[in-house]
């Protein structure tokens, strides 16, 4: 007898994952190693620990252990907002008149408003355990900065945030939430760092990018032995922490014998997408099951769909390690679109390798289409989604409408990574008909590709 599927599937507190899943352990083609920017040799633990906390450096280099224990202190913190619900979008299905079954994993039910807290609390915990006094970071839309500020307040750590200038100006309330939690917030690029001044001189009037903000945060951390740099996406340590999303999603679906056909996530640096798909792609890597996995990115910053799979700097200031990834070039400055958390020139090396090996596909979508999907979802499902998450909503709706045309009863699951209550400037522009779509030209991208570092 088929189990009745509730609107919201909650796991019990006792079912909260006790270990993170490291998908790299099951990858036959491991992500290429990070390179030291000075020597172009694979980066060592001793070199990495100069920037990151010791335990995070170990996690970054660990591509053999499939499961890594989650410390009790982190699991206790998770219990404040986890397990998060897996929601059946019955109302959306009815509105679309589709035979598809649509589910979304909702990560917005915590004060930070997004999935970012899953890694922020882990990174703050390891900094505290190491005896550090503070951390520095970058943030795009502000969700990561908000999450880290909250985590640092919990562990009584200082928190210095460099926020991409366009988001600093577009999202003042998210900035104030960070300050409320005790963080200092500086618009990037700024005149407070050497690399910031250099970027401003080379790109007068720039609205900034995550690559710029990363460079500034790393410079500040490197100047103080009591600080380390932490980040909310891209690196493997972050995808490891975010695997709680996918582990919970799979456990909830298994509980009701639900077999997903299509798994969709927004893709900026890779933290949400990588976390959501990890246990599912692990099954694919082990030859156990097959899924259609779709990464959705903004057409204005299309690293997977139009980028190159090469070694590139992770930051605009070229002070961070080089990563082999799909990239538009570290000097690429995206247009000032409203999906601030997706305005990154590159992509996680894990996600990049999985994409190169054919385990997932990628699509780019324009922001007016994204906001149309966001408003449709808000009016039907009652949640105001973040612009980043709305990229996944756009493609989930598209796939459900395809099922309507073909009559296929596919099961679709996507990641709803956060809420959009601090993104009302973007919604205002969309509602006023002032939002535009910008897609970089081939000439612009080729000019950026020409500046890739030379790596043998």
C-alpha positions as CSV (number, residue, x, y, z in Angstrom):
1,X,0.0,0.0,0.0
2,X,1.4,3.4,-1.0
3,X,2.2,5.7,1.9
4,X,0.4,9.0,2.0
5,X,2.9,11.7,1.5
6,X,2.4,14.7,3.9
7,X,2.9,18.3,2.9
8,X,6.1,18.4,5.0
9,X,8.3,15.5,5.7
10,X,10.2,15.9,8.9
11,X,12.9,13.6,10.2
12,X,13.2,13.0,13.9
13,X,15.9,14.7,15.8
14,X,17.5,11.3,16.4
15,X,17.8,11.0,12.6
16,X,20.0,14.1,12.2
17,X,23.2,13.0,10.3
18,X,26.0,12.2,12.7
19,X,28.6,12.3,9.9
20,X,29.2,14.4,6.8
21,X,29.5,12.6,3.5
22,X,32.7,13.3,1.4
23,X,31.7,12.5,-2.2
24,X,35.4,12.8,-3.3
25,X,36.0,9.4,-1.7
26,X,33.7,7.7,-4.3
27,X,35.0,9.7,-7.3
28,X,37.3,7.7,-9.6
29,X,38.5,11.0,-11.1
30,X,39.4,13.1,-8.1
31,X,39.3,16.8,-8.3
32,X,42.7,18.2,-9.3
33,X,44.7,19.4,-6.3
34,X,44.8,23.1,-5.4
35,X,48.1,24.7,-6.5
36,X,50.3,27.1,-4.5
37,X,50.1,30.4,-6.5
38,X,53.9,31.1,-5.9
39,X,55.2,27.6,-6.9
40,X,52.3,26.1,-9.0
41,X,52.9,22.9,-7.0
42,X,50.1,21.1,-5.2
43,X,49.4,22.9,-2.0
44,X,50.5,21.3,1.3
45,X,48.8,21.1,4.7
46,X,51.5,23.5,6.1
47,X,50.8,26.0,3.4
48,X,47.1,25.7,3.6
49,X,47.0,26.1,7.4
50,X,48.5,29.6,7.1
51,X,45.1,30.7,5.6
52,X,42.6,28.2,7.0
53,X,42.0,26.6,10.4
54,X,44.0,23.4,10.8
55,X,41.1,21.0,10.9
56,X,39.5,22.7,7.9
57,X,42.8,22.4,6.0
58,X,42.8,18.7,6.7
59,X,39.2,18.4,5.5
60,X,40.1,20.3,2.4
61,X,42.9,17.8,1.5
62,X,40.9,14.7,2.5
63,X,39.7,12.8,-0.6
64,X,39.7,9.3,0.8
65,X,37.4,9.2,3.9
66,X,33.8,8.9,2.8
67,X,32.4,9.9,6.1
68,X,33.7,12.4,8.7
69,X,32.2,12.7,12.1
70,X,30.3,15.8,13.0
71,X,31.4,17.0,16.4
72,X,28.8,17.0,19.1
73,X,28.9,20.7,19.6
74,X,28.0,21.3,16.0
75,X,25.3,18.6,16.0
76,X,23.8,20.3,19.1
77,X,23.7,23.6,17.3
78,X,22.2,22.0,14.2
79,X,19.3,20.8,16.4
80,X,18.1,24.4,16.7
81,X,17.0,24.3,13.0
82,X,17.7,20.8,11.7
83,X,16.5,18.5,10.4
84,X,14.9,20.9,7.9
85,X,11.7,20.0,6.1
86,X,11.3,18.3,2.7
87,X,8.1,19.9,1.3
88,X,5.7,18.4,-1.3
89,X,4.7,21.3,-3.5
90,X,1.1,20.1,-3.9
91,X,-0.2,23.6,-4.6
92,X,2.4,24.3,-7.3
93,X,1.7,20.9,-8.9
94,X,-2.0,21.8,-9.1
95,X,-1.4,25.2,-10.5
96,X,0.9,23.8,-13.2
97,X,-1.6,21.0,-13.9
98,X,1.4,18.6,-14.2
99,X,1.6,14.9,-13.5
100,X,5.1,15.6,-12.0
101,X,5.6,15.3,-8.3
102,X,7.6,18.3,-7.0
103,X,9.5,18.5,-3.7
104,X,11.8,21.1,-2.3
105,X,14.3,20.9,0.6
106,X,13.7,24.1,2.5
107,X,16.8,25.6,4.1
108,X,15.4,29.0,5.0
109,X,14.0,28.2,8.4
110,X,16.8,29.6,10.5
111,X,17.7,33.2,11.5
112,X,20.4,33.5,8.8
113,X,17.7,32.6,6.2
114,X,19.7,30.1,4.3
115,X,21.7,26.9,4.1
116,X,24.9,28.8,4.8
117,X,24.6,28.2,8.5
118,X,25.4,24.5,8.0
119,X,29.1,25.3,7.2
120,X,29.4,28.6,9.1
121,X,28.9,27.0,12.5
122,X,31.4,24.3,11.6
123,X,34.0,26.7,10.5
124,X,33.5,29.0,13.6
125,X,33.7,25.9,15.8
126,X,37.1,24.8,14.4
127,X,38.4,28.4,14.7
128,X,37.3,28.5,18.4
129,X,38.8,25.0,19.1
130,X,42.1,26.3,17.6
131,X,42.1,29.3,20.0
132,X,41.8,32.0,17.4
133,X,40.2,35.3,18.2
134,X,38.5,35.9,14.9
135,X,37.9,35.2,11.2
136,X,37.5,37.1,8.0
137,X,35.3,36.3,5.0
138,X,33.6,37.6,1.9
139,X,29.9,37.6,1.1
140,X,27.9,38.2,-2.0
141,X,24.2,38.5,-1.3
142,X,24.9,38.5,2.4
143,X,23.5,35.2,3.4
144,X,26.9,33.7,4.1
145,X,28.0,36.8,6.0
146,X,24.8,36.7,8.0
147,X,25.3,33.0,8.8
148,X,28.9,33.5,9.8
149,X,28.1,36.5,11.9
150,X,25.6,34.4,13.8
151,X,28.0,31.5,14.2
152,X,30.8,33.8,15.5
153,X,28.4,35.4,18.0
154,X,27.6,32.0,19.3
155,X,31.3,31.1,19.8
156,X,32.3,34.7,20.8
157,X,34.6,35.2,17.9
158,X,35.3,38.5,16.0
159,X,34.0,38.5,12.5
160,X,35.1,40.8,9.6
161,X,33.0,40.6,6.5
162,X,33.9,42.0,3.1
163,X,30.6,42.4,1.2
164,X,30.5,42.8,-2.6
165,X,29.7,46.4,-3.1
166,X,26.7,46.0,-5.3
167,X,25.0,43.8,-2.7
168,X,26.2,46.1,0.1
169,X,24.2,48.8,-1.6
170,X,21.2,46.7,-2.7
171,X,20.7,44.8,0.5
172,X,21.2,47.2,3.4
173,X,19.0,45.2,5.8
174,X,21.1,42.0,5.4
175,X,24.1,44.1,6.1
176,X,22.5,45.4,9.3
177,X,21.6,41.8,10.4
178,X,25.4,41.1,10.2
179,X,26.2,44.1,12.3
180,X,23.5,43.2,14.8
181,X,25.3,39.9,15.3
182,X,28.5,41.9,16.0
183,X,30.3,41.6,12.6
184,X,32.0,44.5,10.9
185,X,30.9,44.9,7.3
186,X,33.0,46.6,4.6
187,X,31.9,47.1,1.0
188,X,34.4,45.5,-1.5
189,X,36.5,46.5,-3.2
190,X,37.6,49.0,-0.5
191,X,40.5,51.3,0.3
192,X,41.2,49.3,3.5
193,X,43.5,46.7,1.8
194,X,46.3,46.8,-0.7
195,X,44.5,44.5,-3.1
196,X,41.3,46.5,-2.8
197,X,43.1,49.7,-3.7
198,X,44.7,47.9,-6.7
199,X,41.4,46.6,-8.0
200,X,39.8,50.1,-7.6
201,X,42.7,51.6,-9.6
202,X,42.3,49.1,-12.4
203,X,38.5,49.1,-12.4
204,X,37.3,52.5,-11.3
205,X,33.6,52.5,-10.2
206,X,33.4,48.7,-10.2
207,X,30.5,47.1,-8.4
208,X,32.8,44.4,-7.2
209,X,32.6,40.6,-7.3
210,X,33.1,37.7,-4.9
211,X,36.6,37.3,-6.3
212,X,37.5,40.8,-5.2
213,X,36.0,40.4,-1.7
214,X,37.8,37.1,-1.2
215,X,41.2,38.7,-2.0
216,X,40.5,41.4,0.6
217,X,39.4,39.0,3.3
218,X,42.4,36.8,2.7
219,X,44.8,39.7,2.9
220,X,43.4,40.8,6.3
221,X,43.5,37.3,7.8
222,X,47.1,36.7,6.6
223,X,48.3,39.8,8.4
224,X,47.1,38.6,11.9
225,X,48.2,35.2,13.3
226,X,45.1,35.2,15.5
227,X,42.7,35.2,12.5
228,X,42.0,32.8,9.7
229,X,40.0,33.1,6.5
230,X,36.8,31.2,6.1
231,X,34.4,31.0,3.1
232,X,30.9,30.0,2.3
233,X,31.3,28.1,-1.0
234,X,33.6,26.7,-3.7
235,X,36.1,24.7,-1.5
236,X,35.6,21.0,-0.7
237,X,35.4,21.6,3.0
238,X,32.3,23.6,2.5
239,X,30.6,21.0,0.3
240,X,31.4,18.5,2.9
241,X,29.5,20.4,5.6
242,X,26.6,21.1,3.3
243,X,26.2,17.4,2.7
244,X,23.7,17.4,5.6
245,X,21.2,18.8,3.1
246,X,21.5,15.9,0.7
247,X,21.7,13.3,3.5
248,X,18.5,14.6,5.1
249,X,16.8,14.8,1.7
250,X,17.7,11.3,0.9
251,X,16.6,10.0,4.3
252,X,13.3,11.8,4.1
253,X,12.6,10.4,0.6
254,X,13.7,6.9,1.6
255,X,11.3,7.1,4.6
256,X,8.4,7.3,2.2
257,X,9.8,5.2,-0.6
258,X,10.2,8.2,-2.9
259,X,12.5,7.8,-5.8
260,X,13.6,11.2,-7.4
261,X,14.1,11.3,-11.1
262,X,15.4,14.9,-11.4
263,X,17.5,16.8,-8.8
264,X,18.0,20.6,-9.3
265,X,20.1,23.1,-7.5
266,X,21.3,26.7,-8.1
267,X,25.0,27.0,-8.8
268,X,27.2,29.9,-8.0
269,X,30.3,28.5,-6.2
270,X,28.7,25.1,-5.6
271,X,27.9,24.8,-1.9
272,X,24.1,24.3,-2.1
273,X,24.2,22.2,-5.3
274,X,27.1,20.1,-4.0
275,X,25.5,19.6,-0.6
276,X,22.2,18.6,-2.1
277,X,23.4,16.2,-4.7
278,X,26.3,14.6,-2.8
279,X,24.6,11.4,-1.5
280,X,22.7,11.0,-4.8
281,X,25.7,11.4,-7.0
282,X,27.5,9.0,-4.7
283,X,25.0,6.3,-5.6
284,X,25.7,7.1,-9.3
285,X,29.5,6.9,-8.8
286,X,29.1,3.5,-7.1
287,X,26.8,2.3,-10.0
288,X,23.8,1.9,-7.7
289,X,21.3,4.3,-9.2
290,X,20.9,6.9,-11.9
291,X,19.5,10.4,-11.6
292,X,19.2,13.5,-13.8
293,X,21.0,16.3,-12.0
294,X,20.7,19.9,-13.2
295,X,22.9,22.8,-12.1
296,X,21.3,26.2,-12.7
297,X,23.3,29.3,-13.0
298,X,22.7,33.0,-14.1
299,X,23.1,33.7,-17.8
300,X,25.1,36.8,-16.6
301,X,27.7,34.6,-14.9
302,X,27.7,31.3,-16.8
303,X,30.8,29.5,-15.5
304,X,29.6,26.0,-16.3
305,X,27.8,26.6,-19.5
306,X,30.3,29.0,-21.1
307,X,33.4,28.8,-19.0
308,X,36.6,26.8,-19.5
309,X,37.8,23.8,-17.4
310,X,41.2,25.1,-16.5
311,X,43.4,26.1,-13.5
312,X,42.5,29.6,-12.4
313,X,42.9,31.8,-9.4
314,X,40.0,31.6,-6.9
315,X,40.1,35.3,-6.3
316,X,40.6,38.5,-8.4
317,X,43.6,39.6,-6.4
318,X,45.4,36.4,-7.3
319,X,46.6,35.7,-3.7
320,X,44.5,32.5,-3.2
321,X,45.4,29.0,-4.4
322,X,44.7,28.0,-8.0
323,X,41.9,25.6,-8.6
324,X,41.0,23.5,-11.6
325,X,37.4,24.4,-12.3
326,X,35.0,25.8,-14.8
327,X,35.8,29.5,-14.8
328,X,35.1,32.7,-16.7
329,X,38.5,34.0,-15.5
330,X,39.4,35.6,-12.2
331,X,39.4,39.1,-13.8
332,X,35.8,38.7,-15.0
333,X,33.5,41.1,-13.2
334,X,29.8,40.0,-13.5
335,X,27.1,42.5,-14.2
336,X,25.3,43.9,-11.2
337,X,22.5,41.4,-11.2
338,X,20.4,40.6,-8.2
339,X,21.5,37.0,-7.6
340,X,24.5,38.2,-5.6
341,X,25.4,34.8,-4.2
342,X,25.8,33.4,-7.7
343,X,28.1,36.2,-9.0
344,X,31.3,34.1,-8.8
345,X,33.6,33.6,-11.8
346,X,34.4,29.9,-11.0
347,X,32.9,26.8,-9.6
348,X,33.7,24.2,-7.0
349,X,36.4,21.7,-8.2
350,X,34.2,18.9,-7.1
351,X,31.2,20.1,-9.0
352,X,33.4,20.9,-12.0
353,X,34.9,17.4,-12.1
354,X,31.5,15.8,-11.8
355,X,30.2,18.0,-14.7
356,X,33.2,17.2,-16.8
357,X,32.6,13.5,-16.2
358,X,28.9,13.8,-17.2
359,X,27.3,13.2,-13.9
360,X,25.3,16.4,-14.1
361,X,24.1,18.9,-16.7
362,X,24.0,22.7,-16.5
363,X,21.6,25.4,-17.7
364,X,21.8,29.2,-17.6
365,X,18.7,31.3,-17.1
366,X,18.1,35.1,-17.4
367,X,17.1,37.0,-14.3
368,X,13.7,38.3,-15.5
369,X,12.7,34.7,-16.1
370,X,14.0,33.7,-12.7
371,X,12.0,36.4,-10.9
372,X,8.9,35.5,-12.9
373,X,9.3,32.0,-11.4
374,X,10.0,33.4,-8.0
375,X,6.8,35.4,-7.9
376,X,4.8,32.5,-9.2
377,X,6.2,30.3,-6.5
378,X,5.6,32.9,-3.8
379,X,2.0,33.4,-4.7
380,X,1.3,29.7,-4.8
381,X,3.5,28.1,-2.2
382,X,3.6,31.0,0.3
383,X,7.4,31.4,0.6
384,X,9.3,34.4,-0.8
385,X,12.4,32.8,-2.2
386,X,15.9,34.2,-2.5
387,X,17.0,35.2,-6.0
388,X,19.6,32.5,-5.9
389,X,17.2,29.7,-5.0
390,X,14.8,31.0,-7.6
391,X,17.1,29.8,-10.4
392,X,16.3,26.2,-9.3
393,X,12.6,27.1,-9.1
394,X,12.7,28.3,-12.7
395,X,14.1,25.0,-14.0
396,X,11.9,22.9,-11.7
397,X,8.8,24.6,-13.2
398,X,10.2,24.1,-16.7
399,X,10.7,20.4,-16.1
400,X,7.2,20.0,-14.5
401,X,5.7,21.7,-17.6
402,X,7.6,19.3,-19.8
403,X,6.0,16.4,-17.9
404,X,2.6,18.1,-18.6
405,X,3.4,17.9,-22.3
406,X,4.6,14.3,-22.3
407,X,2.4,12.9,-19.6
408,X,5.4,11.6,-17.7
409,X,5.0,11.3,-13.9
410,X,8.6,12.3,-12.9
411,X,9.6,13.1,-9.4
412,X,11.5,16.4,-9.1
413,X,13.3,17.7,-6.1
414,X,15.1,21.0,-5.8
415,X,16.9,23.0,-3.2
416,X,15.2,26.0,-1.8
417,X,18.3,27.5,-0.2
418,X,16.9,30.6,1.4
419,X,14.4,33.3,1.8
420,X,14.2,36.6,-0.1
421,X,13.0,39.0,2.6
422,X,16.1,41.1,2.3
423,X,16.0,41.1,-1.5
424,X,13.1,43.5,-1.9
425,X,15.0,46.0,-4.0
426,X,15.3,43.3,-6.6
427,X,11.7,42.4,-6.4
428,X,10.8,46.1,-6.6
429,X,12.8,46.4,-9.8
430,X,11.1,43.4,-11.3
431,X,7.6,44.6,-10.3
432,X,8.3,48.1,-11.8
433,X,9.5,46.6,-15.1
434,X,13.0,48.0,-14.5
435,X,14.9,44.7,-14.4
436,X,17.0,43.9,-17.4
437,X,18.9,40.9,-18.6
438,X,22.6,41.1,-19.4
439,X,24.5,38.2,-21.0
440,X,28.2,38.6,-21.6
441,X,29.3,38.5,-25.2
442,X,31.7,35.9,-26.6
443,X,34.2,38.7,-27.1
444,X,34.1,39.7,-23.4
445,X,34.6,36.1,-22.3
446,X,37.4,35.5,-24.7
447,X,39.2,38.6,-23.4
448,X,38.9,37.1,-19.9
449,X,40.0,33.7,-21.0
450,X,43.2,35.2,-22.5
451,X,44.3,36.0,-19.0
452,X,44.2,32.5,-17.6
453,X,47.4,31.7,-15.7
454,X,49.9,29.4,-17.5
455,X,49.9,26.1,-15.7
456,X,51.7,23.1,-17.2
